[in-house]
Amino acid sequence: MSDGNFNRQLLPNTDLSSGLRAGKAQMKMRAEQAFNEIVETFLTEETEEKKAAMKQRFMELLK
């Protein structure tokens, strides 16, 4: 261990990485819901095709 390398099996088992992924997924879902609400509230005159294109682009930017 003096060279900075370590064996991952020696580390304790934690749920940090799975919790992080779950948190990211939850925040992505909340962002999508917020975006949908904003689009429906403020862009009432836009066509459904344009709204779908905007949502698709927004989801691409979240990745």
PyMOL Python script that loads the backbone (N, CA, C, O; Angstrom):
from pymol import cmd

cmd.read_pdbstr("""\
ATOM      1  N   MET A   1       0.809  -1.188   0.000  1.00  0.00           N
ATOM      2  CA  MET A   1       0.000   0.000   0.000  1.00  0.00           C
ATOM      3  C   MET A   1       0.853   1.253   0.000  1.00  0.00           C
ATOM      4  O   MET A   1       0.319   2.361  -0.061  1.00  0.00           O
ATOM      5  N   SER A   2       2.119   1.108   0.064  1.00  0.00           N
ATOM      6  CA  SER A   2       2.971   2.284   0.104  1.00  0.00           C
ATOM      7  C   SER A   2       2.983   3.039  -1.228  1.00  0.00           C
ATOM      8  O   SER A   2       3.294   4.229  -1.266  1.00  0.00           O
ATOM      9  N   ASP A   3       2.642   2.343  -2.318  1.00  0.00           N
ATOM     10  CA  ASP A   3       2.648   3.013  -3.612  1.00  0.00           C
ATOM     11  C   ASP A   3       1.302   3.658  -3.955  1.00  0.00           C
ATOM     12  O   ASP A   3       1.145   4.199  -5.050  1.00  0.00           O
ATOM     13  N   GLY A   4       0.346   3.611  -3.053  1.00  0.00           N
ATOM     14  CA  GLY A   4      -0.941   4.246  -3.294  1.00  0.00           C
ATOM     15  C   GLY A   4      -1.980   3.301  -3.850  1.00  0.00           C
ATOM     16  O   GLY A   4      -3.155   3.663  -3.917  1.00  0.00           O
ATOM     17  N   ASN A   5      -1.598   2.113  -4.248  1.00  0.00           N
ATOM     18  CA  ASN A   5      -2.557   1.134  -4.752  1.00  0.00           C
ATOM     19  C   ASN A   5      -3.199   0.415  -3.575  1.00  0.00           C
ATOM     20  O   ASN A   5      -2.601   0.315  -2.503  1.00  0.00           O
ATOM     21  N   PHE A   6      -4.381  -0.073  -3.766  1.00  0.00           N
ATOM     22  CA  PHE A   6      -5.054  -0.805  -2.697  1.00  0.00           C
ATOM     23  C   PHE A   6      -5.935  -1.879  -3.306  1.00  0.00           C
ATOM     24  O   PHE A   6      -6.321  -1.809  -4.473  1.00  0.00           O
ATOM     25  N   ASN A   7      -6.235  -2.845  -2.511  1.00  0.00           N
ATOM     26  CA  ASN A   7      -7.124  -3.920  -2.923  1.00  0.00           C
ATOM     27  C   ASN A   7      -8.536  -3.524  -2.505  1.00  0.00           C
ATOM     28  O   ASN A   7      -8.787  -3.283  -1.324  1.00  0.00           O
ATOM     29  N   ARG A   8      -9.446  -3.456  -3.449  1.00  0.00           N
ATOM     30  CA  ARG A   8     -10.804  -3.021  -3.128  1.00  0.00           C
ATOM     31  C   ARG A   8     -11.518  -4.000  -2.208  1.00  0.00           C
ATOM     32  O   ARG A   8     -12.461  -3.620  -1.515  1.00  0.00           O
ATOM     33  N   GLN A   9     -11.089  -5.234  -2.192  1.00  0.00           N
ATOM     34  CA  GLN A   9     -11.736  -6.209  -1.316  1.00  0.00           C
ATOM     35  C   GLN A   9     -11.393  -5.946   0.146  1.00  0.00           C
ATOM     36  O   GLN A   9     -12.084  -6.449   1.032  1.00  0.00           O
ATOM     37  N   LEU A  10     -10.367  -5.189   0.417  1.00  0.00           N
ATOM     38  CA  LEU A  10     -10.013  -4.865   1.788  1.00  0.00           C
ATOM     39  C   LEU A  10     -10.850  -3.709   2.349  1.00  0.00           C
ATOM     40  O   LEU A  10     -10.894  -3.491   3.559  1.00  0.00           O
ATOM     41  N   LEU A  11     -11.509  -2.978   1.453  1.00  0.00           N
ATOM     42  CA  LEU A  11     -12.323  -1.851   1.885  1.00  0.00           C
ATOM     43  C   LEU A  11     -13.678  -2.339   2.397  1.00  0.00           C
ATOM     44  O   LEU A  11     -14.179  -3.362   1.931  1.00  0.00           O
ATOM     45  N   PRO A  12     -14.267  -1.632   3.334  1.00  0.00           N
ATOM     46  CA  PRO A  12     -15.588  -2.043   3.824  1.00  0.00           C
ATOM     47  C   PRO A  12     -16.640  -1.871   2.745  1.00  0.00           C
ATOM     48  O   PRO A  12     -16.516  -1.003   1.880  1.00  0.00           O
ATOM     49  N   ASN A  13     -17.676  -2.699   2.795  1.00  0.00           N
ATOM     50  CA  ASN A  13     -18.761  -2.640   1.824  1.00  0.00           C
ATOM     51  C   ASN A  13     -19.646  -1.440   2.165  1.00  0.00           C
ATOM     52  O   ASN A  13     -20.176  -1.353   3.272  1.00  0.00           O
ATOM     53  N   THR A  14     -19.803  -0.524   1.223  1.00  0.00           N
ATOM     54  CA  THR A  14     -20.650   0.642   1.443  1.00  0.00           C
ATOM     55  C   THR A  14     -21.655   0.764   0.315  1.00  0.00           C
ATOM     56  O   THR A  14     -21.445   0.250  -0.783  1.00  0.00           O
ATOM     57  N   ASP A  15     -22.722   1.436   0.596  1.00  0.00           N
ATOM     58  CA  ASP A  15     -23.758   1.679  -0.404  1.00  0.00           C
ATOM     59  C   ASP A  15     -23.649   3.074  -0.994  1.00  0.00           C
ATOM     60  O   ASP A  15     -24.616   3.590  -1.553  1.00  0.00           O
ATOM     61  N   LEU A  16     -22.494   3.681  -0.877  1.00  0.00           N
ATOM     62  CA  LEU A  16     -22.322   5.052  -1.346  1.00  0.00           C
ATOM     63  C   LEU A  16     -22.580   5.180  -2.839  1.00  0.00           C
ATOM     64  O   LEU A  16     -23.307   6.077  -3.266  1.00  0.00           O
ATOM     65  N   SER A  17     -21.994   4.297  -3.636  1.00  0.00           N
ATOM     66  CA  SER A  17     -22.151   4.435  -5.086  1.00  0.00           C
ATOM     67  C   SER A  17     -23.585   4.173  -5.520  1.00  0.00           C
ATOM     68  O   SER A  17     -24.092   4.866  -6.402  1.00  0.00           O
ATOM     69  N   SER A  18     -24.253   3.187  -4.919  1.00  0.00           N
ATOM     70  CA  SER A  18     -25.637   2.934  -5.319  1.00  0.00           C
ATOM     71  C   SER A  18     -26.538   4.063  -4.838  1.00  0.00           C
ATOM     72  O   SER A  18     -27.500   4.416  -5.520  1.00  0.00           O
ATOM     73  N   GLY A  19     -26.243   4.633  -3.675  1.00  0.00           N
ATOM     74  CA  GLY A  19     -27.017   5.773  -3.190  1.00  0.00           C
ATOM     75  C   GLY A  19     -26.823   6.991  -4.068  1.00  0.00           C
ATOM     76  O   GLY A  19     -27.762   7.753  -4.298  1.00  0.00           O
ATOM     77  N   LEU A  20     -25.622   7.174  -4.552  1.00  0.00           N
ATOM     78  CA  LEU A  20     -25.336   8.298  -5.447  1.00  0.00           C
ATOM     79  C   LEU A  20     -26.110   8.153  -6.756  1.00  0.00           C
ATOM     80  O   LEU A  20     -26.694   9.117  -7.251  1.00  0.00           O
ATOM     81  N   ARG A  21     -26.108   6.942  -7.310  1.00  0.00           N
ATOM     82  CA  ARG A  21     -26.870   6.704  -8.542  1.00  0.00           C
ATOM     83  C   ARG A  21     -28.363   6.930  -8.327  1.00  0.00           C
ATOM     84  O   ARG A  21     -29.038   7.507  -9.179  1.00  0.00           O
ATOM     85  N   ALA A  22     -28.871   6.477  -7.195  1.00  0.00           N
ATOM     86  CA  ALA A  22     -30.293   6.661  -6.898  1.00  0.00           C
ATOM     87  C   ALA A  22     -30.617   8.145  -6.761  1.00  0.00           C
ATOM     88  O   ALA A  22     -31.657   8.598  -7.239  1.00  0.00           O
ATOM     89  N   GLY A  23     -29.741   8.899  -6.116  1.00  0.00           N
ATOM     90  CA  GLY A  23     -29.951  10.333  -5.969  1.00  0.00           C
ATOM     91  C   GLY A  23     -29.934  11.051  -7.295  1.00  0.00           C
ATOM     92  O   GLY A  23     -30.741  11.949  -7.532  1.00  0.00           O
ATOM     93  N   LYS A  24     -29.019  10.660  -8.163  1.00  0.00           N
ATOM     94  CA  LYS A  24     -28.951  11.278  -9.491  1.00  0.00           C
ATOM     95  C   LYS A  24     -30.214  10.982 -10.287  1.00  0.00           C
ATOM     96  O   LYS A  24     -30.747  11.859 -10.967  1.00  0.00           O
ATOM     97  N   ALA A  25     -30.690   9.743 -10.202  1.00  0.00           N
ATOM     98  CA  ALA A  25     -31.906   9.366 -10.926  1.00  0.00           C
ATOM     99  C   ALA A  25     -33.102  10.150 -10.401  1.00  0.00           C
ATOM    100  O   ALA A  25     -33.946  10.593 -11.180  1.00  0.00           O
ATOM    101  N   GLN A  26     -33.179  10.321  -9.088  1.00  0.00           N
ATOM    102  CA  GLN A  26     -34.276  11.067  -8.496  1.00  0.00           C
ATOM    103  C   GLN A  26     -34.234  12.534  -8.926  1.00  0.00           C
ATOM    104  O   GLN A  26     -35.274  13.110  -9.244  1.00  0.00           O
ATOM    105  N   MET A  27     -33.071  13.134  -8.940  1.00  0.00           N
ATOM    106  CA  MET A  27     -32.953  14.533  -9.345  1.00  0.00           C
ATOM    107  C   MET A  27     -33.258  14.699 -10.838  1.00  0.00           C
ATOM    108  O   MET A  27     -33.835  15.708 -11.243  1.00  0.00           O
ATOM    109  N   LYS A  28     -32.881  13.728 -11.642  1.00  0.00           N
ATOM    110  CA  LYS A  28     -33.186  13.780 -13.071  1.00  0.00           C
ATOM    111  C   LYS A  28     -34.702  13.721 -13.280  1.00  0.00           C
ATOM    112  O   LYS A  28     -35.243  14.426 -14.131  1.00  0.00           O
ATOM    113  N   MET A  29     -35.377  12.885 -12.507  1.00  0.00           N
ATOM    114  CA  MET A  29     -36.820  12.767 -12.601  1.00  0.00           C
ATOM    115  C   MET A  29     -37.496  14.073 -12.168  1.00  0.00           C
ATOM    116  O   MET A  29     -38.456  14.515 -12.798  1.00  0.00           O
ATOM    117  N   ARG A  30     -36.993  14.688 -11.093  1.00  0.00           N
ATOM    118  CA  ARG A  30     -37.554  15.962 -10.641  1.00  0.00           C
ATOM    119  C   ARG A  30     -37.334  17.061 -11.669  1.00  0.00           C
ATOM    120  O   ARG A  30     -38.222  17.883 -11.897  1.00  0.00           O
ATOM    121  N   ALA A  31     -36.170  17.085 -12.286  1.00  0.00           N
ATOM    122  CA  ALA A  31     -35.884  18.095 -13.316  1.00  0.00           C
ATOM    123  C   ALA A  31     -36.820  17.918 -14.505  1.00  0.00           C
ATOM    124  O   ALA A  31     -37.312  18.899 -15.063  1.00  0.00           O
ATOM    125  N   GLU A  32     -37.066  16.674 -14.893  1.00  0.00           N
ATOM    126  CA  GLU A  32     -37.968  16.410 -16.007  1.00  0.00           C
ATOM    127  C   GLU A  32     -39.391  16.870 -15.672  1.00  0.00           C
ATOM    128  O   GLU A  32     -40.067  17.460 -16.516  1.00  0.00           O
ATOM    129  N   GLN A  33     -39.841  16.604 -14.453  1.00  0.00           N
ATOM    130  CA  GLN A  33     -41.176  17.030 -14.046  1.00  0.00           C
ATOM    131  C   GLN A  33     -41.276  18.550 -14.024  1.00  0.00           C
ATOM    132  O   GLN A  33     -42.277  19.113 -14.466  1.00  0.00           O
ATOM    133  N   ALA A  34     -40.250  19.214 -13.516  1.00  0.00           N
ATOM    134  CA  ALA A  34     -40.244  20.676 -13.461  1.00  0.00           C
ATOM    135  C   ALA A  34     -40.257  21.259 -14.872  1.00  0.00           C
ATOM    136  O   ALA A  34     -40.970  22.227 -15.139  1.00  0.00           O
ATOM    137  N   PHE A  35     -39.473  20.674 -15.772  1.00  0.00           N
ATOM    138  CA  PHE A  35     -39.439  21.146 -17.149  1.00  0.00           C
ATOM    139  C   PHE A  35     -40.810  21.005 -17.797  1.00  0.00           C
ATOM    140  O   PHE A  35     -41.275  21.918 -18.479  1.00  0.00           O
ATOM    141  N   ASN A  36     -41.452  19.867 -17.583  1.00  0.00           N
ATOM    142  CA  ASN A  36     -42.785  19.656 -18.161  1.00  0.00           C
ATOM    143  C   ASN A  36     -43.785  20.677 -17.630  1.00  0.00           C
ATOM    144  O   ASN A  36     -44.613  21.187 -18.385  1.00  0.00           O
ATOM    145  N   GLU A  37     -43.713  20.971 -16.353  1.00  0.00           N
ATOM    146  CA  GLU A  37     -44.621  21.950 -15.763  1.00  0.00           C
ATOM    147  C   GLU A  37     -44.386  23.352 -16.337  1.00  0.00           C
ATOM    148  O   GLU A  37     -45.338  24.071 -16.640  1.00  0.00           O
ATOM    149  N   ILE A  38     -43.131  23.729 -16.483  1.00  0.00           N
ATOM    150  CA  ILE A  38     -42.803  25.045 -17.044  1.00  0.00           C
ATOM    151  C   ILE A  38     -43.287  25.156 -18.487  1.00  0.00           C
ATOM    152  O   ILE A  38     -43.870  26.166 -18.880  1.00  0.00           O
ATOM    153  N   VAL A  39     -43.042  24.118 -19.261  1.00  0.00           N
ATOM    154  CA  VAL A  39     -43.454  24.140 -20.673  1.00  0.00           C
ATOM    155  C   VAL A  39     -44.971  24.248 -20.775  1.00  0.00           C
ATOM    156  O   VAL A  39     -45.487  25.038 -21.566  1.00  0.00           O
ATOM    157  N   GLU A  40     -45.682  23.465 -19.984  1.00  0.00           N
ATOM    158  CA  GLU A  40     -47.143  23.501 -20.057  1.00  0.00           C
ATOM    159  C   GLU A  40     -47.706  24.828 -19.539  1.00  0.00           C
ATOM    160  O   GLU A  40     -48.756  25.275 -20.001  1.00  0.00           O
ATOM    161  N   THR A  41     -47.022  25.455 -18.593  1.00  0.00           N
ATOM    162  CA  THR A  41     -47.518  26.703 -18.016  1.00  0.00           C
ATOM    163  C   THR A  41     -47.244  27.904 -18.910  1.00  0.00           C
ATOM    164  O   THR A  41     -48.128  28.733 -19.127  1.00  0.00           O
ATOM    165  N   PHE A  42     -46.024  28.000 -19.430  1.00  0.00           N
ATOM    166  CA  PHE A  42     -45.619  29.216 -20.132  1.00  0.00           C
ATOM    167  C   PHE A  42     -45.634  29.117 -21.654  1.00  0.00           C
ATOM    168  O   PHE A  42     -45.636  30.142 -22.336  1.00  0.00           O
ATOM    169  N   LEU A  43     -45.644  27.933 -22.185  1.00  0.00           N
ATOM    170  CA  LEU A  43     -45.607  27.784 -23.644  1.00  0.00           C
ATOM    171  C   LEU A  43     -46.888  27.128 -24.144  1.00  0.00           C
ATOM    172  O   LEU A  43     -46.843  26.106 -24.828  1.00  0.00           O
ATOM    173  N   THR A  44     -48.004  27.706 -23.808  1.00  0.00           N
ATOM    174  CA  THR A  44     -49.294  27.108 -24.168  1.00  0.00           C
ATOM    175  C   THR A  44     -49.573  27.179 -25.664  1.00  0.00           C
ATOM    176  O   THR A  44     -50.324  26.359 -26.194  1.00  0.00           O
ATOM    177  N   GLU A  45     -48.980  28.144 -26.345  1.00  0.00           N
ATOM    178  CA  GLU A  45     -49.275  28.294 -27.774  1.00  0.00           C
ATOM    179  C   GLU A  45     -48.372  27.441 -28.672  1.00  0.00           C
ATOM    180  O   GLU A  45     -48.596  27.365 -29.880  1.00  0.00           O
ATOM    181  N   GLU A  46     -47.363  26.806 -28.093  1.00  0.00           N
ATOM    182  CA  GLU A  46     -46.451  25.970 -28.895  1.00  0.00           C
ATOM    183  C   GLU A  46     -47.125  24.652 -29.286  1.00  0.00           C
ATOM    184  O   GLU A  46     -48.009  24.157 -28.588  1.00  0.00           O
ATOM    185  N   THR A  47     -46.685  24.100 -30.415  1.00  0.00           N
ATOM    186  CA  THR A  47     -47.232  22.827 -30.870  1.00  0.00           C
ATOM    187  C   THR A  47     -46.660  21.685 -30.024  1.00  0.00           C
ATOM    188  O   THR A  47     -45.619  21.826 -29.383  1.00  0.00           O
ATOM    189  N   GLU A  48     -47.361  20.564 -30.040  1.00  0.00           N
ATOM    190  CA  GLU A  48     -46.913  19.394 -29.276  1.00  0.00           C
ATOM    191  C   GLU A  48     -45.578  18.863 -29.810  1.00  0.00           C
ATOM    192  O   GLU A  48     -44.753  18.362 -29.047  1.00  0.00           O
ATOM    193  N   GLU A  49     -45.375  18.977 -31.130  1.00  0.00           N
ATOM    194  CA  GLU A  49     -44.121  18.517 -31.718  1.00  0.00           C
ATOM    195  C   GLU A  49     -42.944  19.346 -31.205  1.00  0.00           C
ATOM    196  O   GLU A  49     -41.878  18.810 -30.903  1.00  0.00           O
ATOM    197  N   LYS A  50     -43.152  20.648 -31.113  1.00  0.00           N
ATOM    198  CA  LYS A  50     -42.090  21.530 -30.630  1.00  0.00           C
ATOM    199  C   LYS A  50     -41.813  21.275 -29.150  1.00  0.00           C
ATOM    200  O   LYS A  50     -40.657  21.269 -28.728  1.00  0.00           O
ATOM    201  N   LYS A  51     -42.863  21.065 -28.364  1.00  0.00           N
ATOM    202  CA  LYS A  51     -42.695  20.745 -26.952  1.00  0.00           C
ATOM    203  C   LYS A  51     -41.924  19.440 -26.782  1.00  0.00           C
ATOM    204  O   LYS A  51     -41.053  19.338 -25.919  1.00  0.00           O
ATOM    205  N   ALA A  52     -42.245  18.443 -27.608  1.00  0.00           N
ATOM    206  CA  ALA A  52     -41.549  17.156 -27.534  1.00  0.00           C
ATOM    207  C   ALA A  52     -40.079  17.311 -27.907  1.00  0.00           C
ATOM    208  O   ALA A  52     -39.211  16.693 -27.291  1.00  0.00           O
ATOM    209  N   ALA A  53     -39.800  18.132 -28.912  1.00  0.00           N
ATOM    210  CA  ALA A  53     -38.416  18.374 -29.317  1.00  0.00           C
ATOM    211  C   ALA A  53     -37.643  19.090 -28.209  1.00  0.00           C
ATOM    212  O   ALA A  53     -36.478  18.784 -27.954  1.00  0.00           O
ATOM    213  N   MET A  54     -38.311  20.051 -27.552  1.00  0.00           N
ATOM    214  CA  MET A  54     -37.660  20.759 -26.457  1.00  0.00           C
ATOM    215  C   MET A  54     -37.362  19.812 -25.295  1.00  0.00           C
ATOM    216  O   MET A  54     -36.288  19.873 -24.697  1.00  0.00           O
ATOM    217  N   LYS A  55     -38.310  18.947 -24.983  1.00  0.00           N
ATOM    218  CA  LYS A  55     -38.111  17.987 -23.900  1.00  0.00           C
ATOM    219  C   LYS A  55     -36.974  17.023 -24.237  1.00  0.00           C
ATOM    220  O   LYS A  55     -36.146  16.709 -23.382  1.00  0.00           O
ATOM    221  N   GLN A  56     -36.938  16.561 -25.474  1.00  0.00           N
ATOM    222  CA  GLN A  56     -35.877  15.645 -25.888  1.00  0.00           C
ATOM    223  C   GLN A  56     -34.509  16.307 -25.759  1.00  0.00           C
ATOM    224  O   GLN A  56     -33.563  15.684 -25.277  1.00  0.00           O
ATOM    225  N   ARG A  57     -34.398  17.533 -26.176  1.00  0.00           N
ATOM    226  CA  ARG A  57     -33.120  18.264 -26.073  1.00  0.00           C
ATOM    227  C   ARG A  57     -32.741  18.485 -24.614  1.00  0.00           C
ATOM    228  O   ARG A  57     -31.575  18.341 -24.247  1.00  0.00           O
ATOM    229  N   PHE A  58     -33.717  18.832 -23.780  1.00  0.00           N
ATOM    230  CA  PHE A  58     -33.453  19.018 -22.353  1.00  0.00           C
ATOM    231  C   PHE A  58     -32.924  17.731 -21.717  1.00  0.00           C
ATOM    232  O   PHE A  58     -31.982  17.763 -20.926  1.00  0.00           O
ATOM    233  N   MET A  59     -33.538  16.598 -22.069  1.00  0.00           N
ATOM    234  CA  MET A  59     -33.099  15.322 -21.493  1.00  0.00           C
ATOM    235  C   MET A  59     -31.701  14.961 -21.989  1.00  0.00           C
ATOM    236  O   MET A  59     -30.926  14.356 -21.248  1.00  0.00           O
ATOM    237  N   GLU A  60     -31.370  15.317 -23.214  1.00  0.00           N
ATOM    238  CA  GLU A  60     -30.014  15.089 -23.722  1.00  0.00           C
ATOM    239  C   GLU A  60     -29.002  15.911 -22.934  1.00  0.00           C
ATOM    240  O   GLU A  60     -27.904  15.438 -22.642  1.00  0.00           O
ATOM    241  N   LEU A  61     -29.369  17.134 -22.593  1.00  0.00           N
ATOM    242  CA  LEU A  61     -28.460  18.000 -21.827  1.00  0.00           C
ATOM    243  C   LEU A  61     -28.261  17.496 -20.408  1.00  0.00           C
ATOM    244  O   LEU A  61     -27.225  17.770 -19.804  1.00  0.00           O
ATOM    245  N   LEU A  62     -29.216  16.773 -19.866  1.00  0.00           N
ATOM    246  CA  LEU A  62     -29.081  16.223 -18.518  1.00  0.00           C
ATOM    247  C   LEU A  62     -28.105  15.061 -18.442  1.00  0.00           C
ATOM    248  O   LEU A  62     -27.601  14.745 -17.364  1.00  0.00           O
ATOM    249  N   LYS A  63     -27.835  14.430 -19.558  1.00  0.00           N
ATOM    250  CA  LYS A  63     -26.949  13.261 -19.551  1.00  0.00           C
ATOM    251  C   LYS A  63     -25.520  13.630 -19.294  1.00  0.00           C
ATOM    252  O   LYS A  63     -24.654  12.756 -19.258  1.00  0.00           O
TER     253      LYS A  63
END
""", "prot")
cmd.dss("prot")
cmd.show_as("cartoon", "prot")
cmd.util.cbc("prot")
cmd.orient("prot")
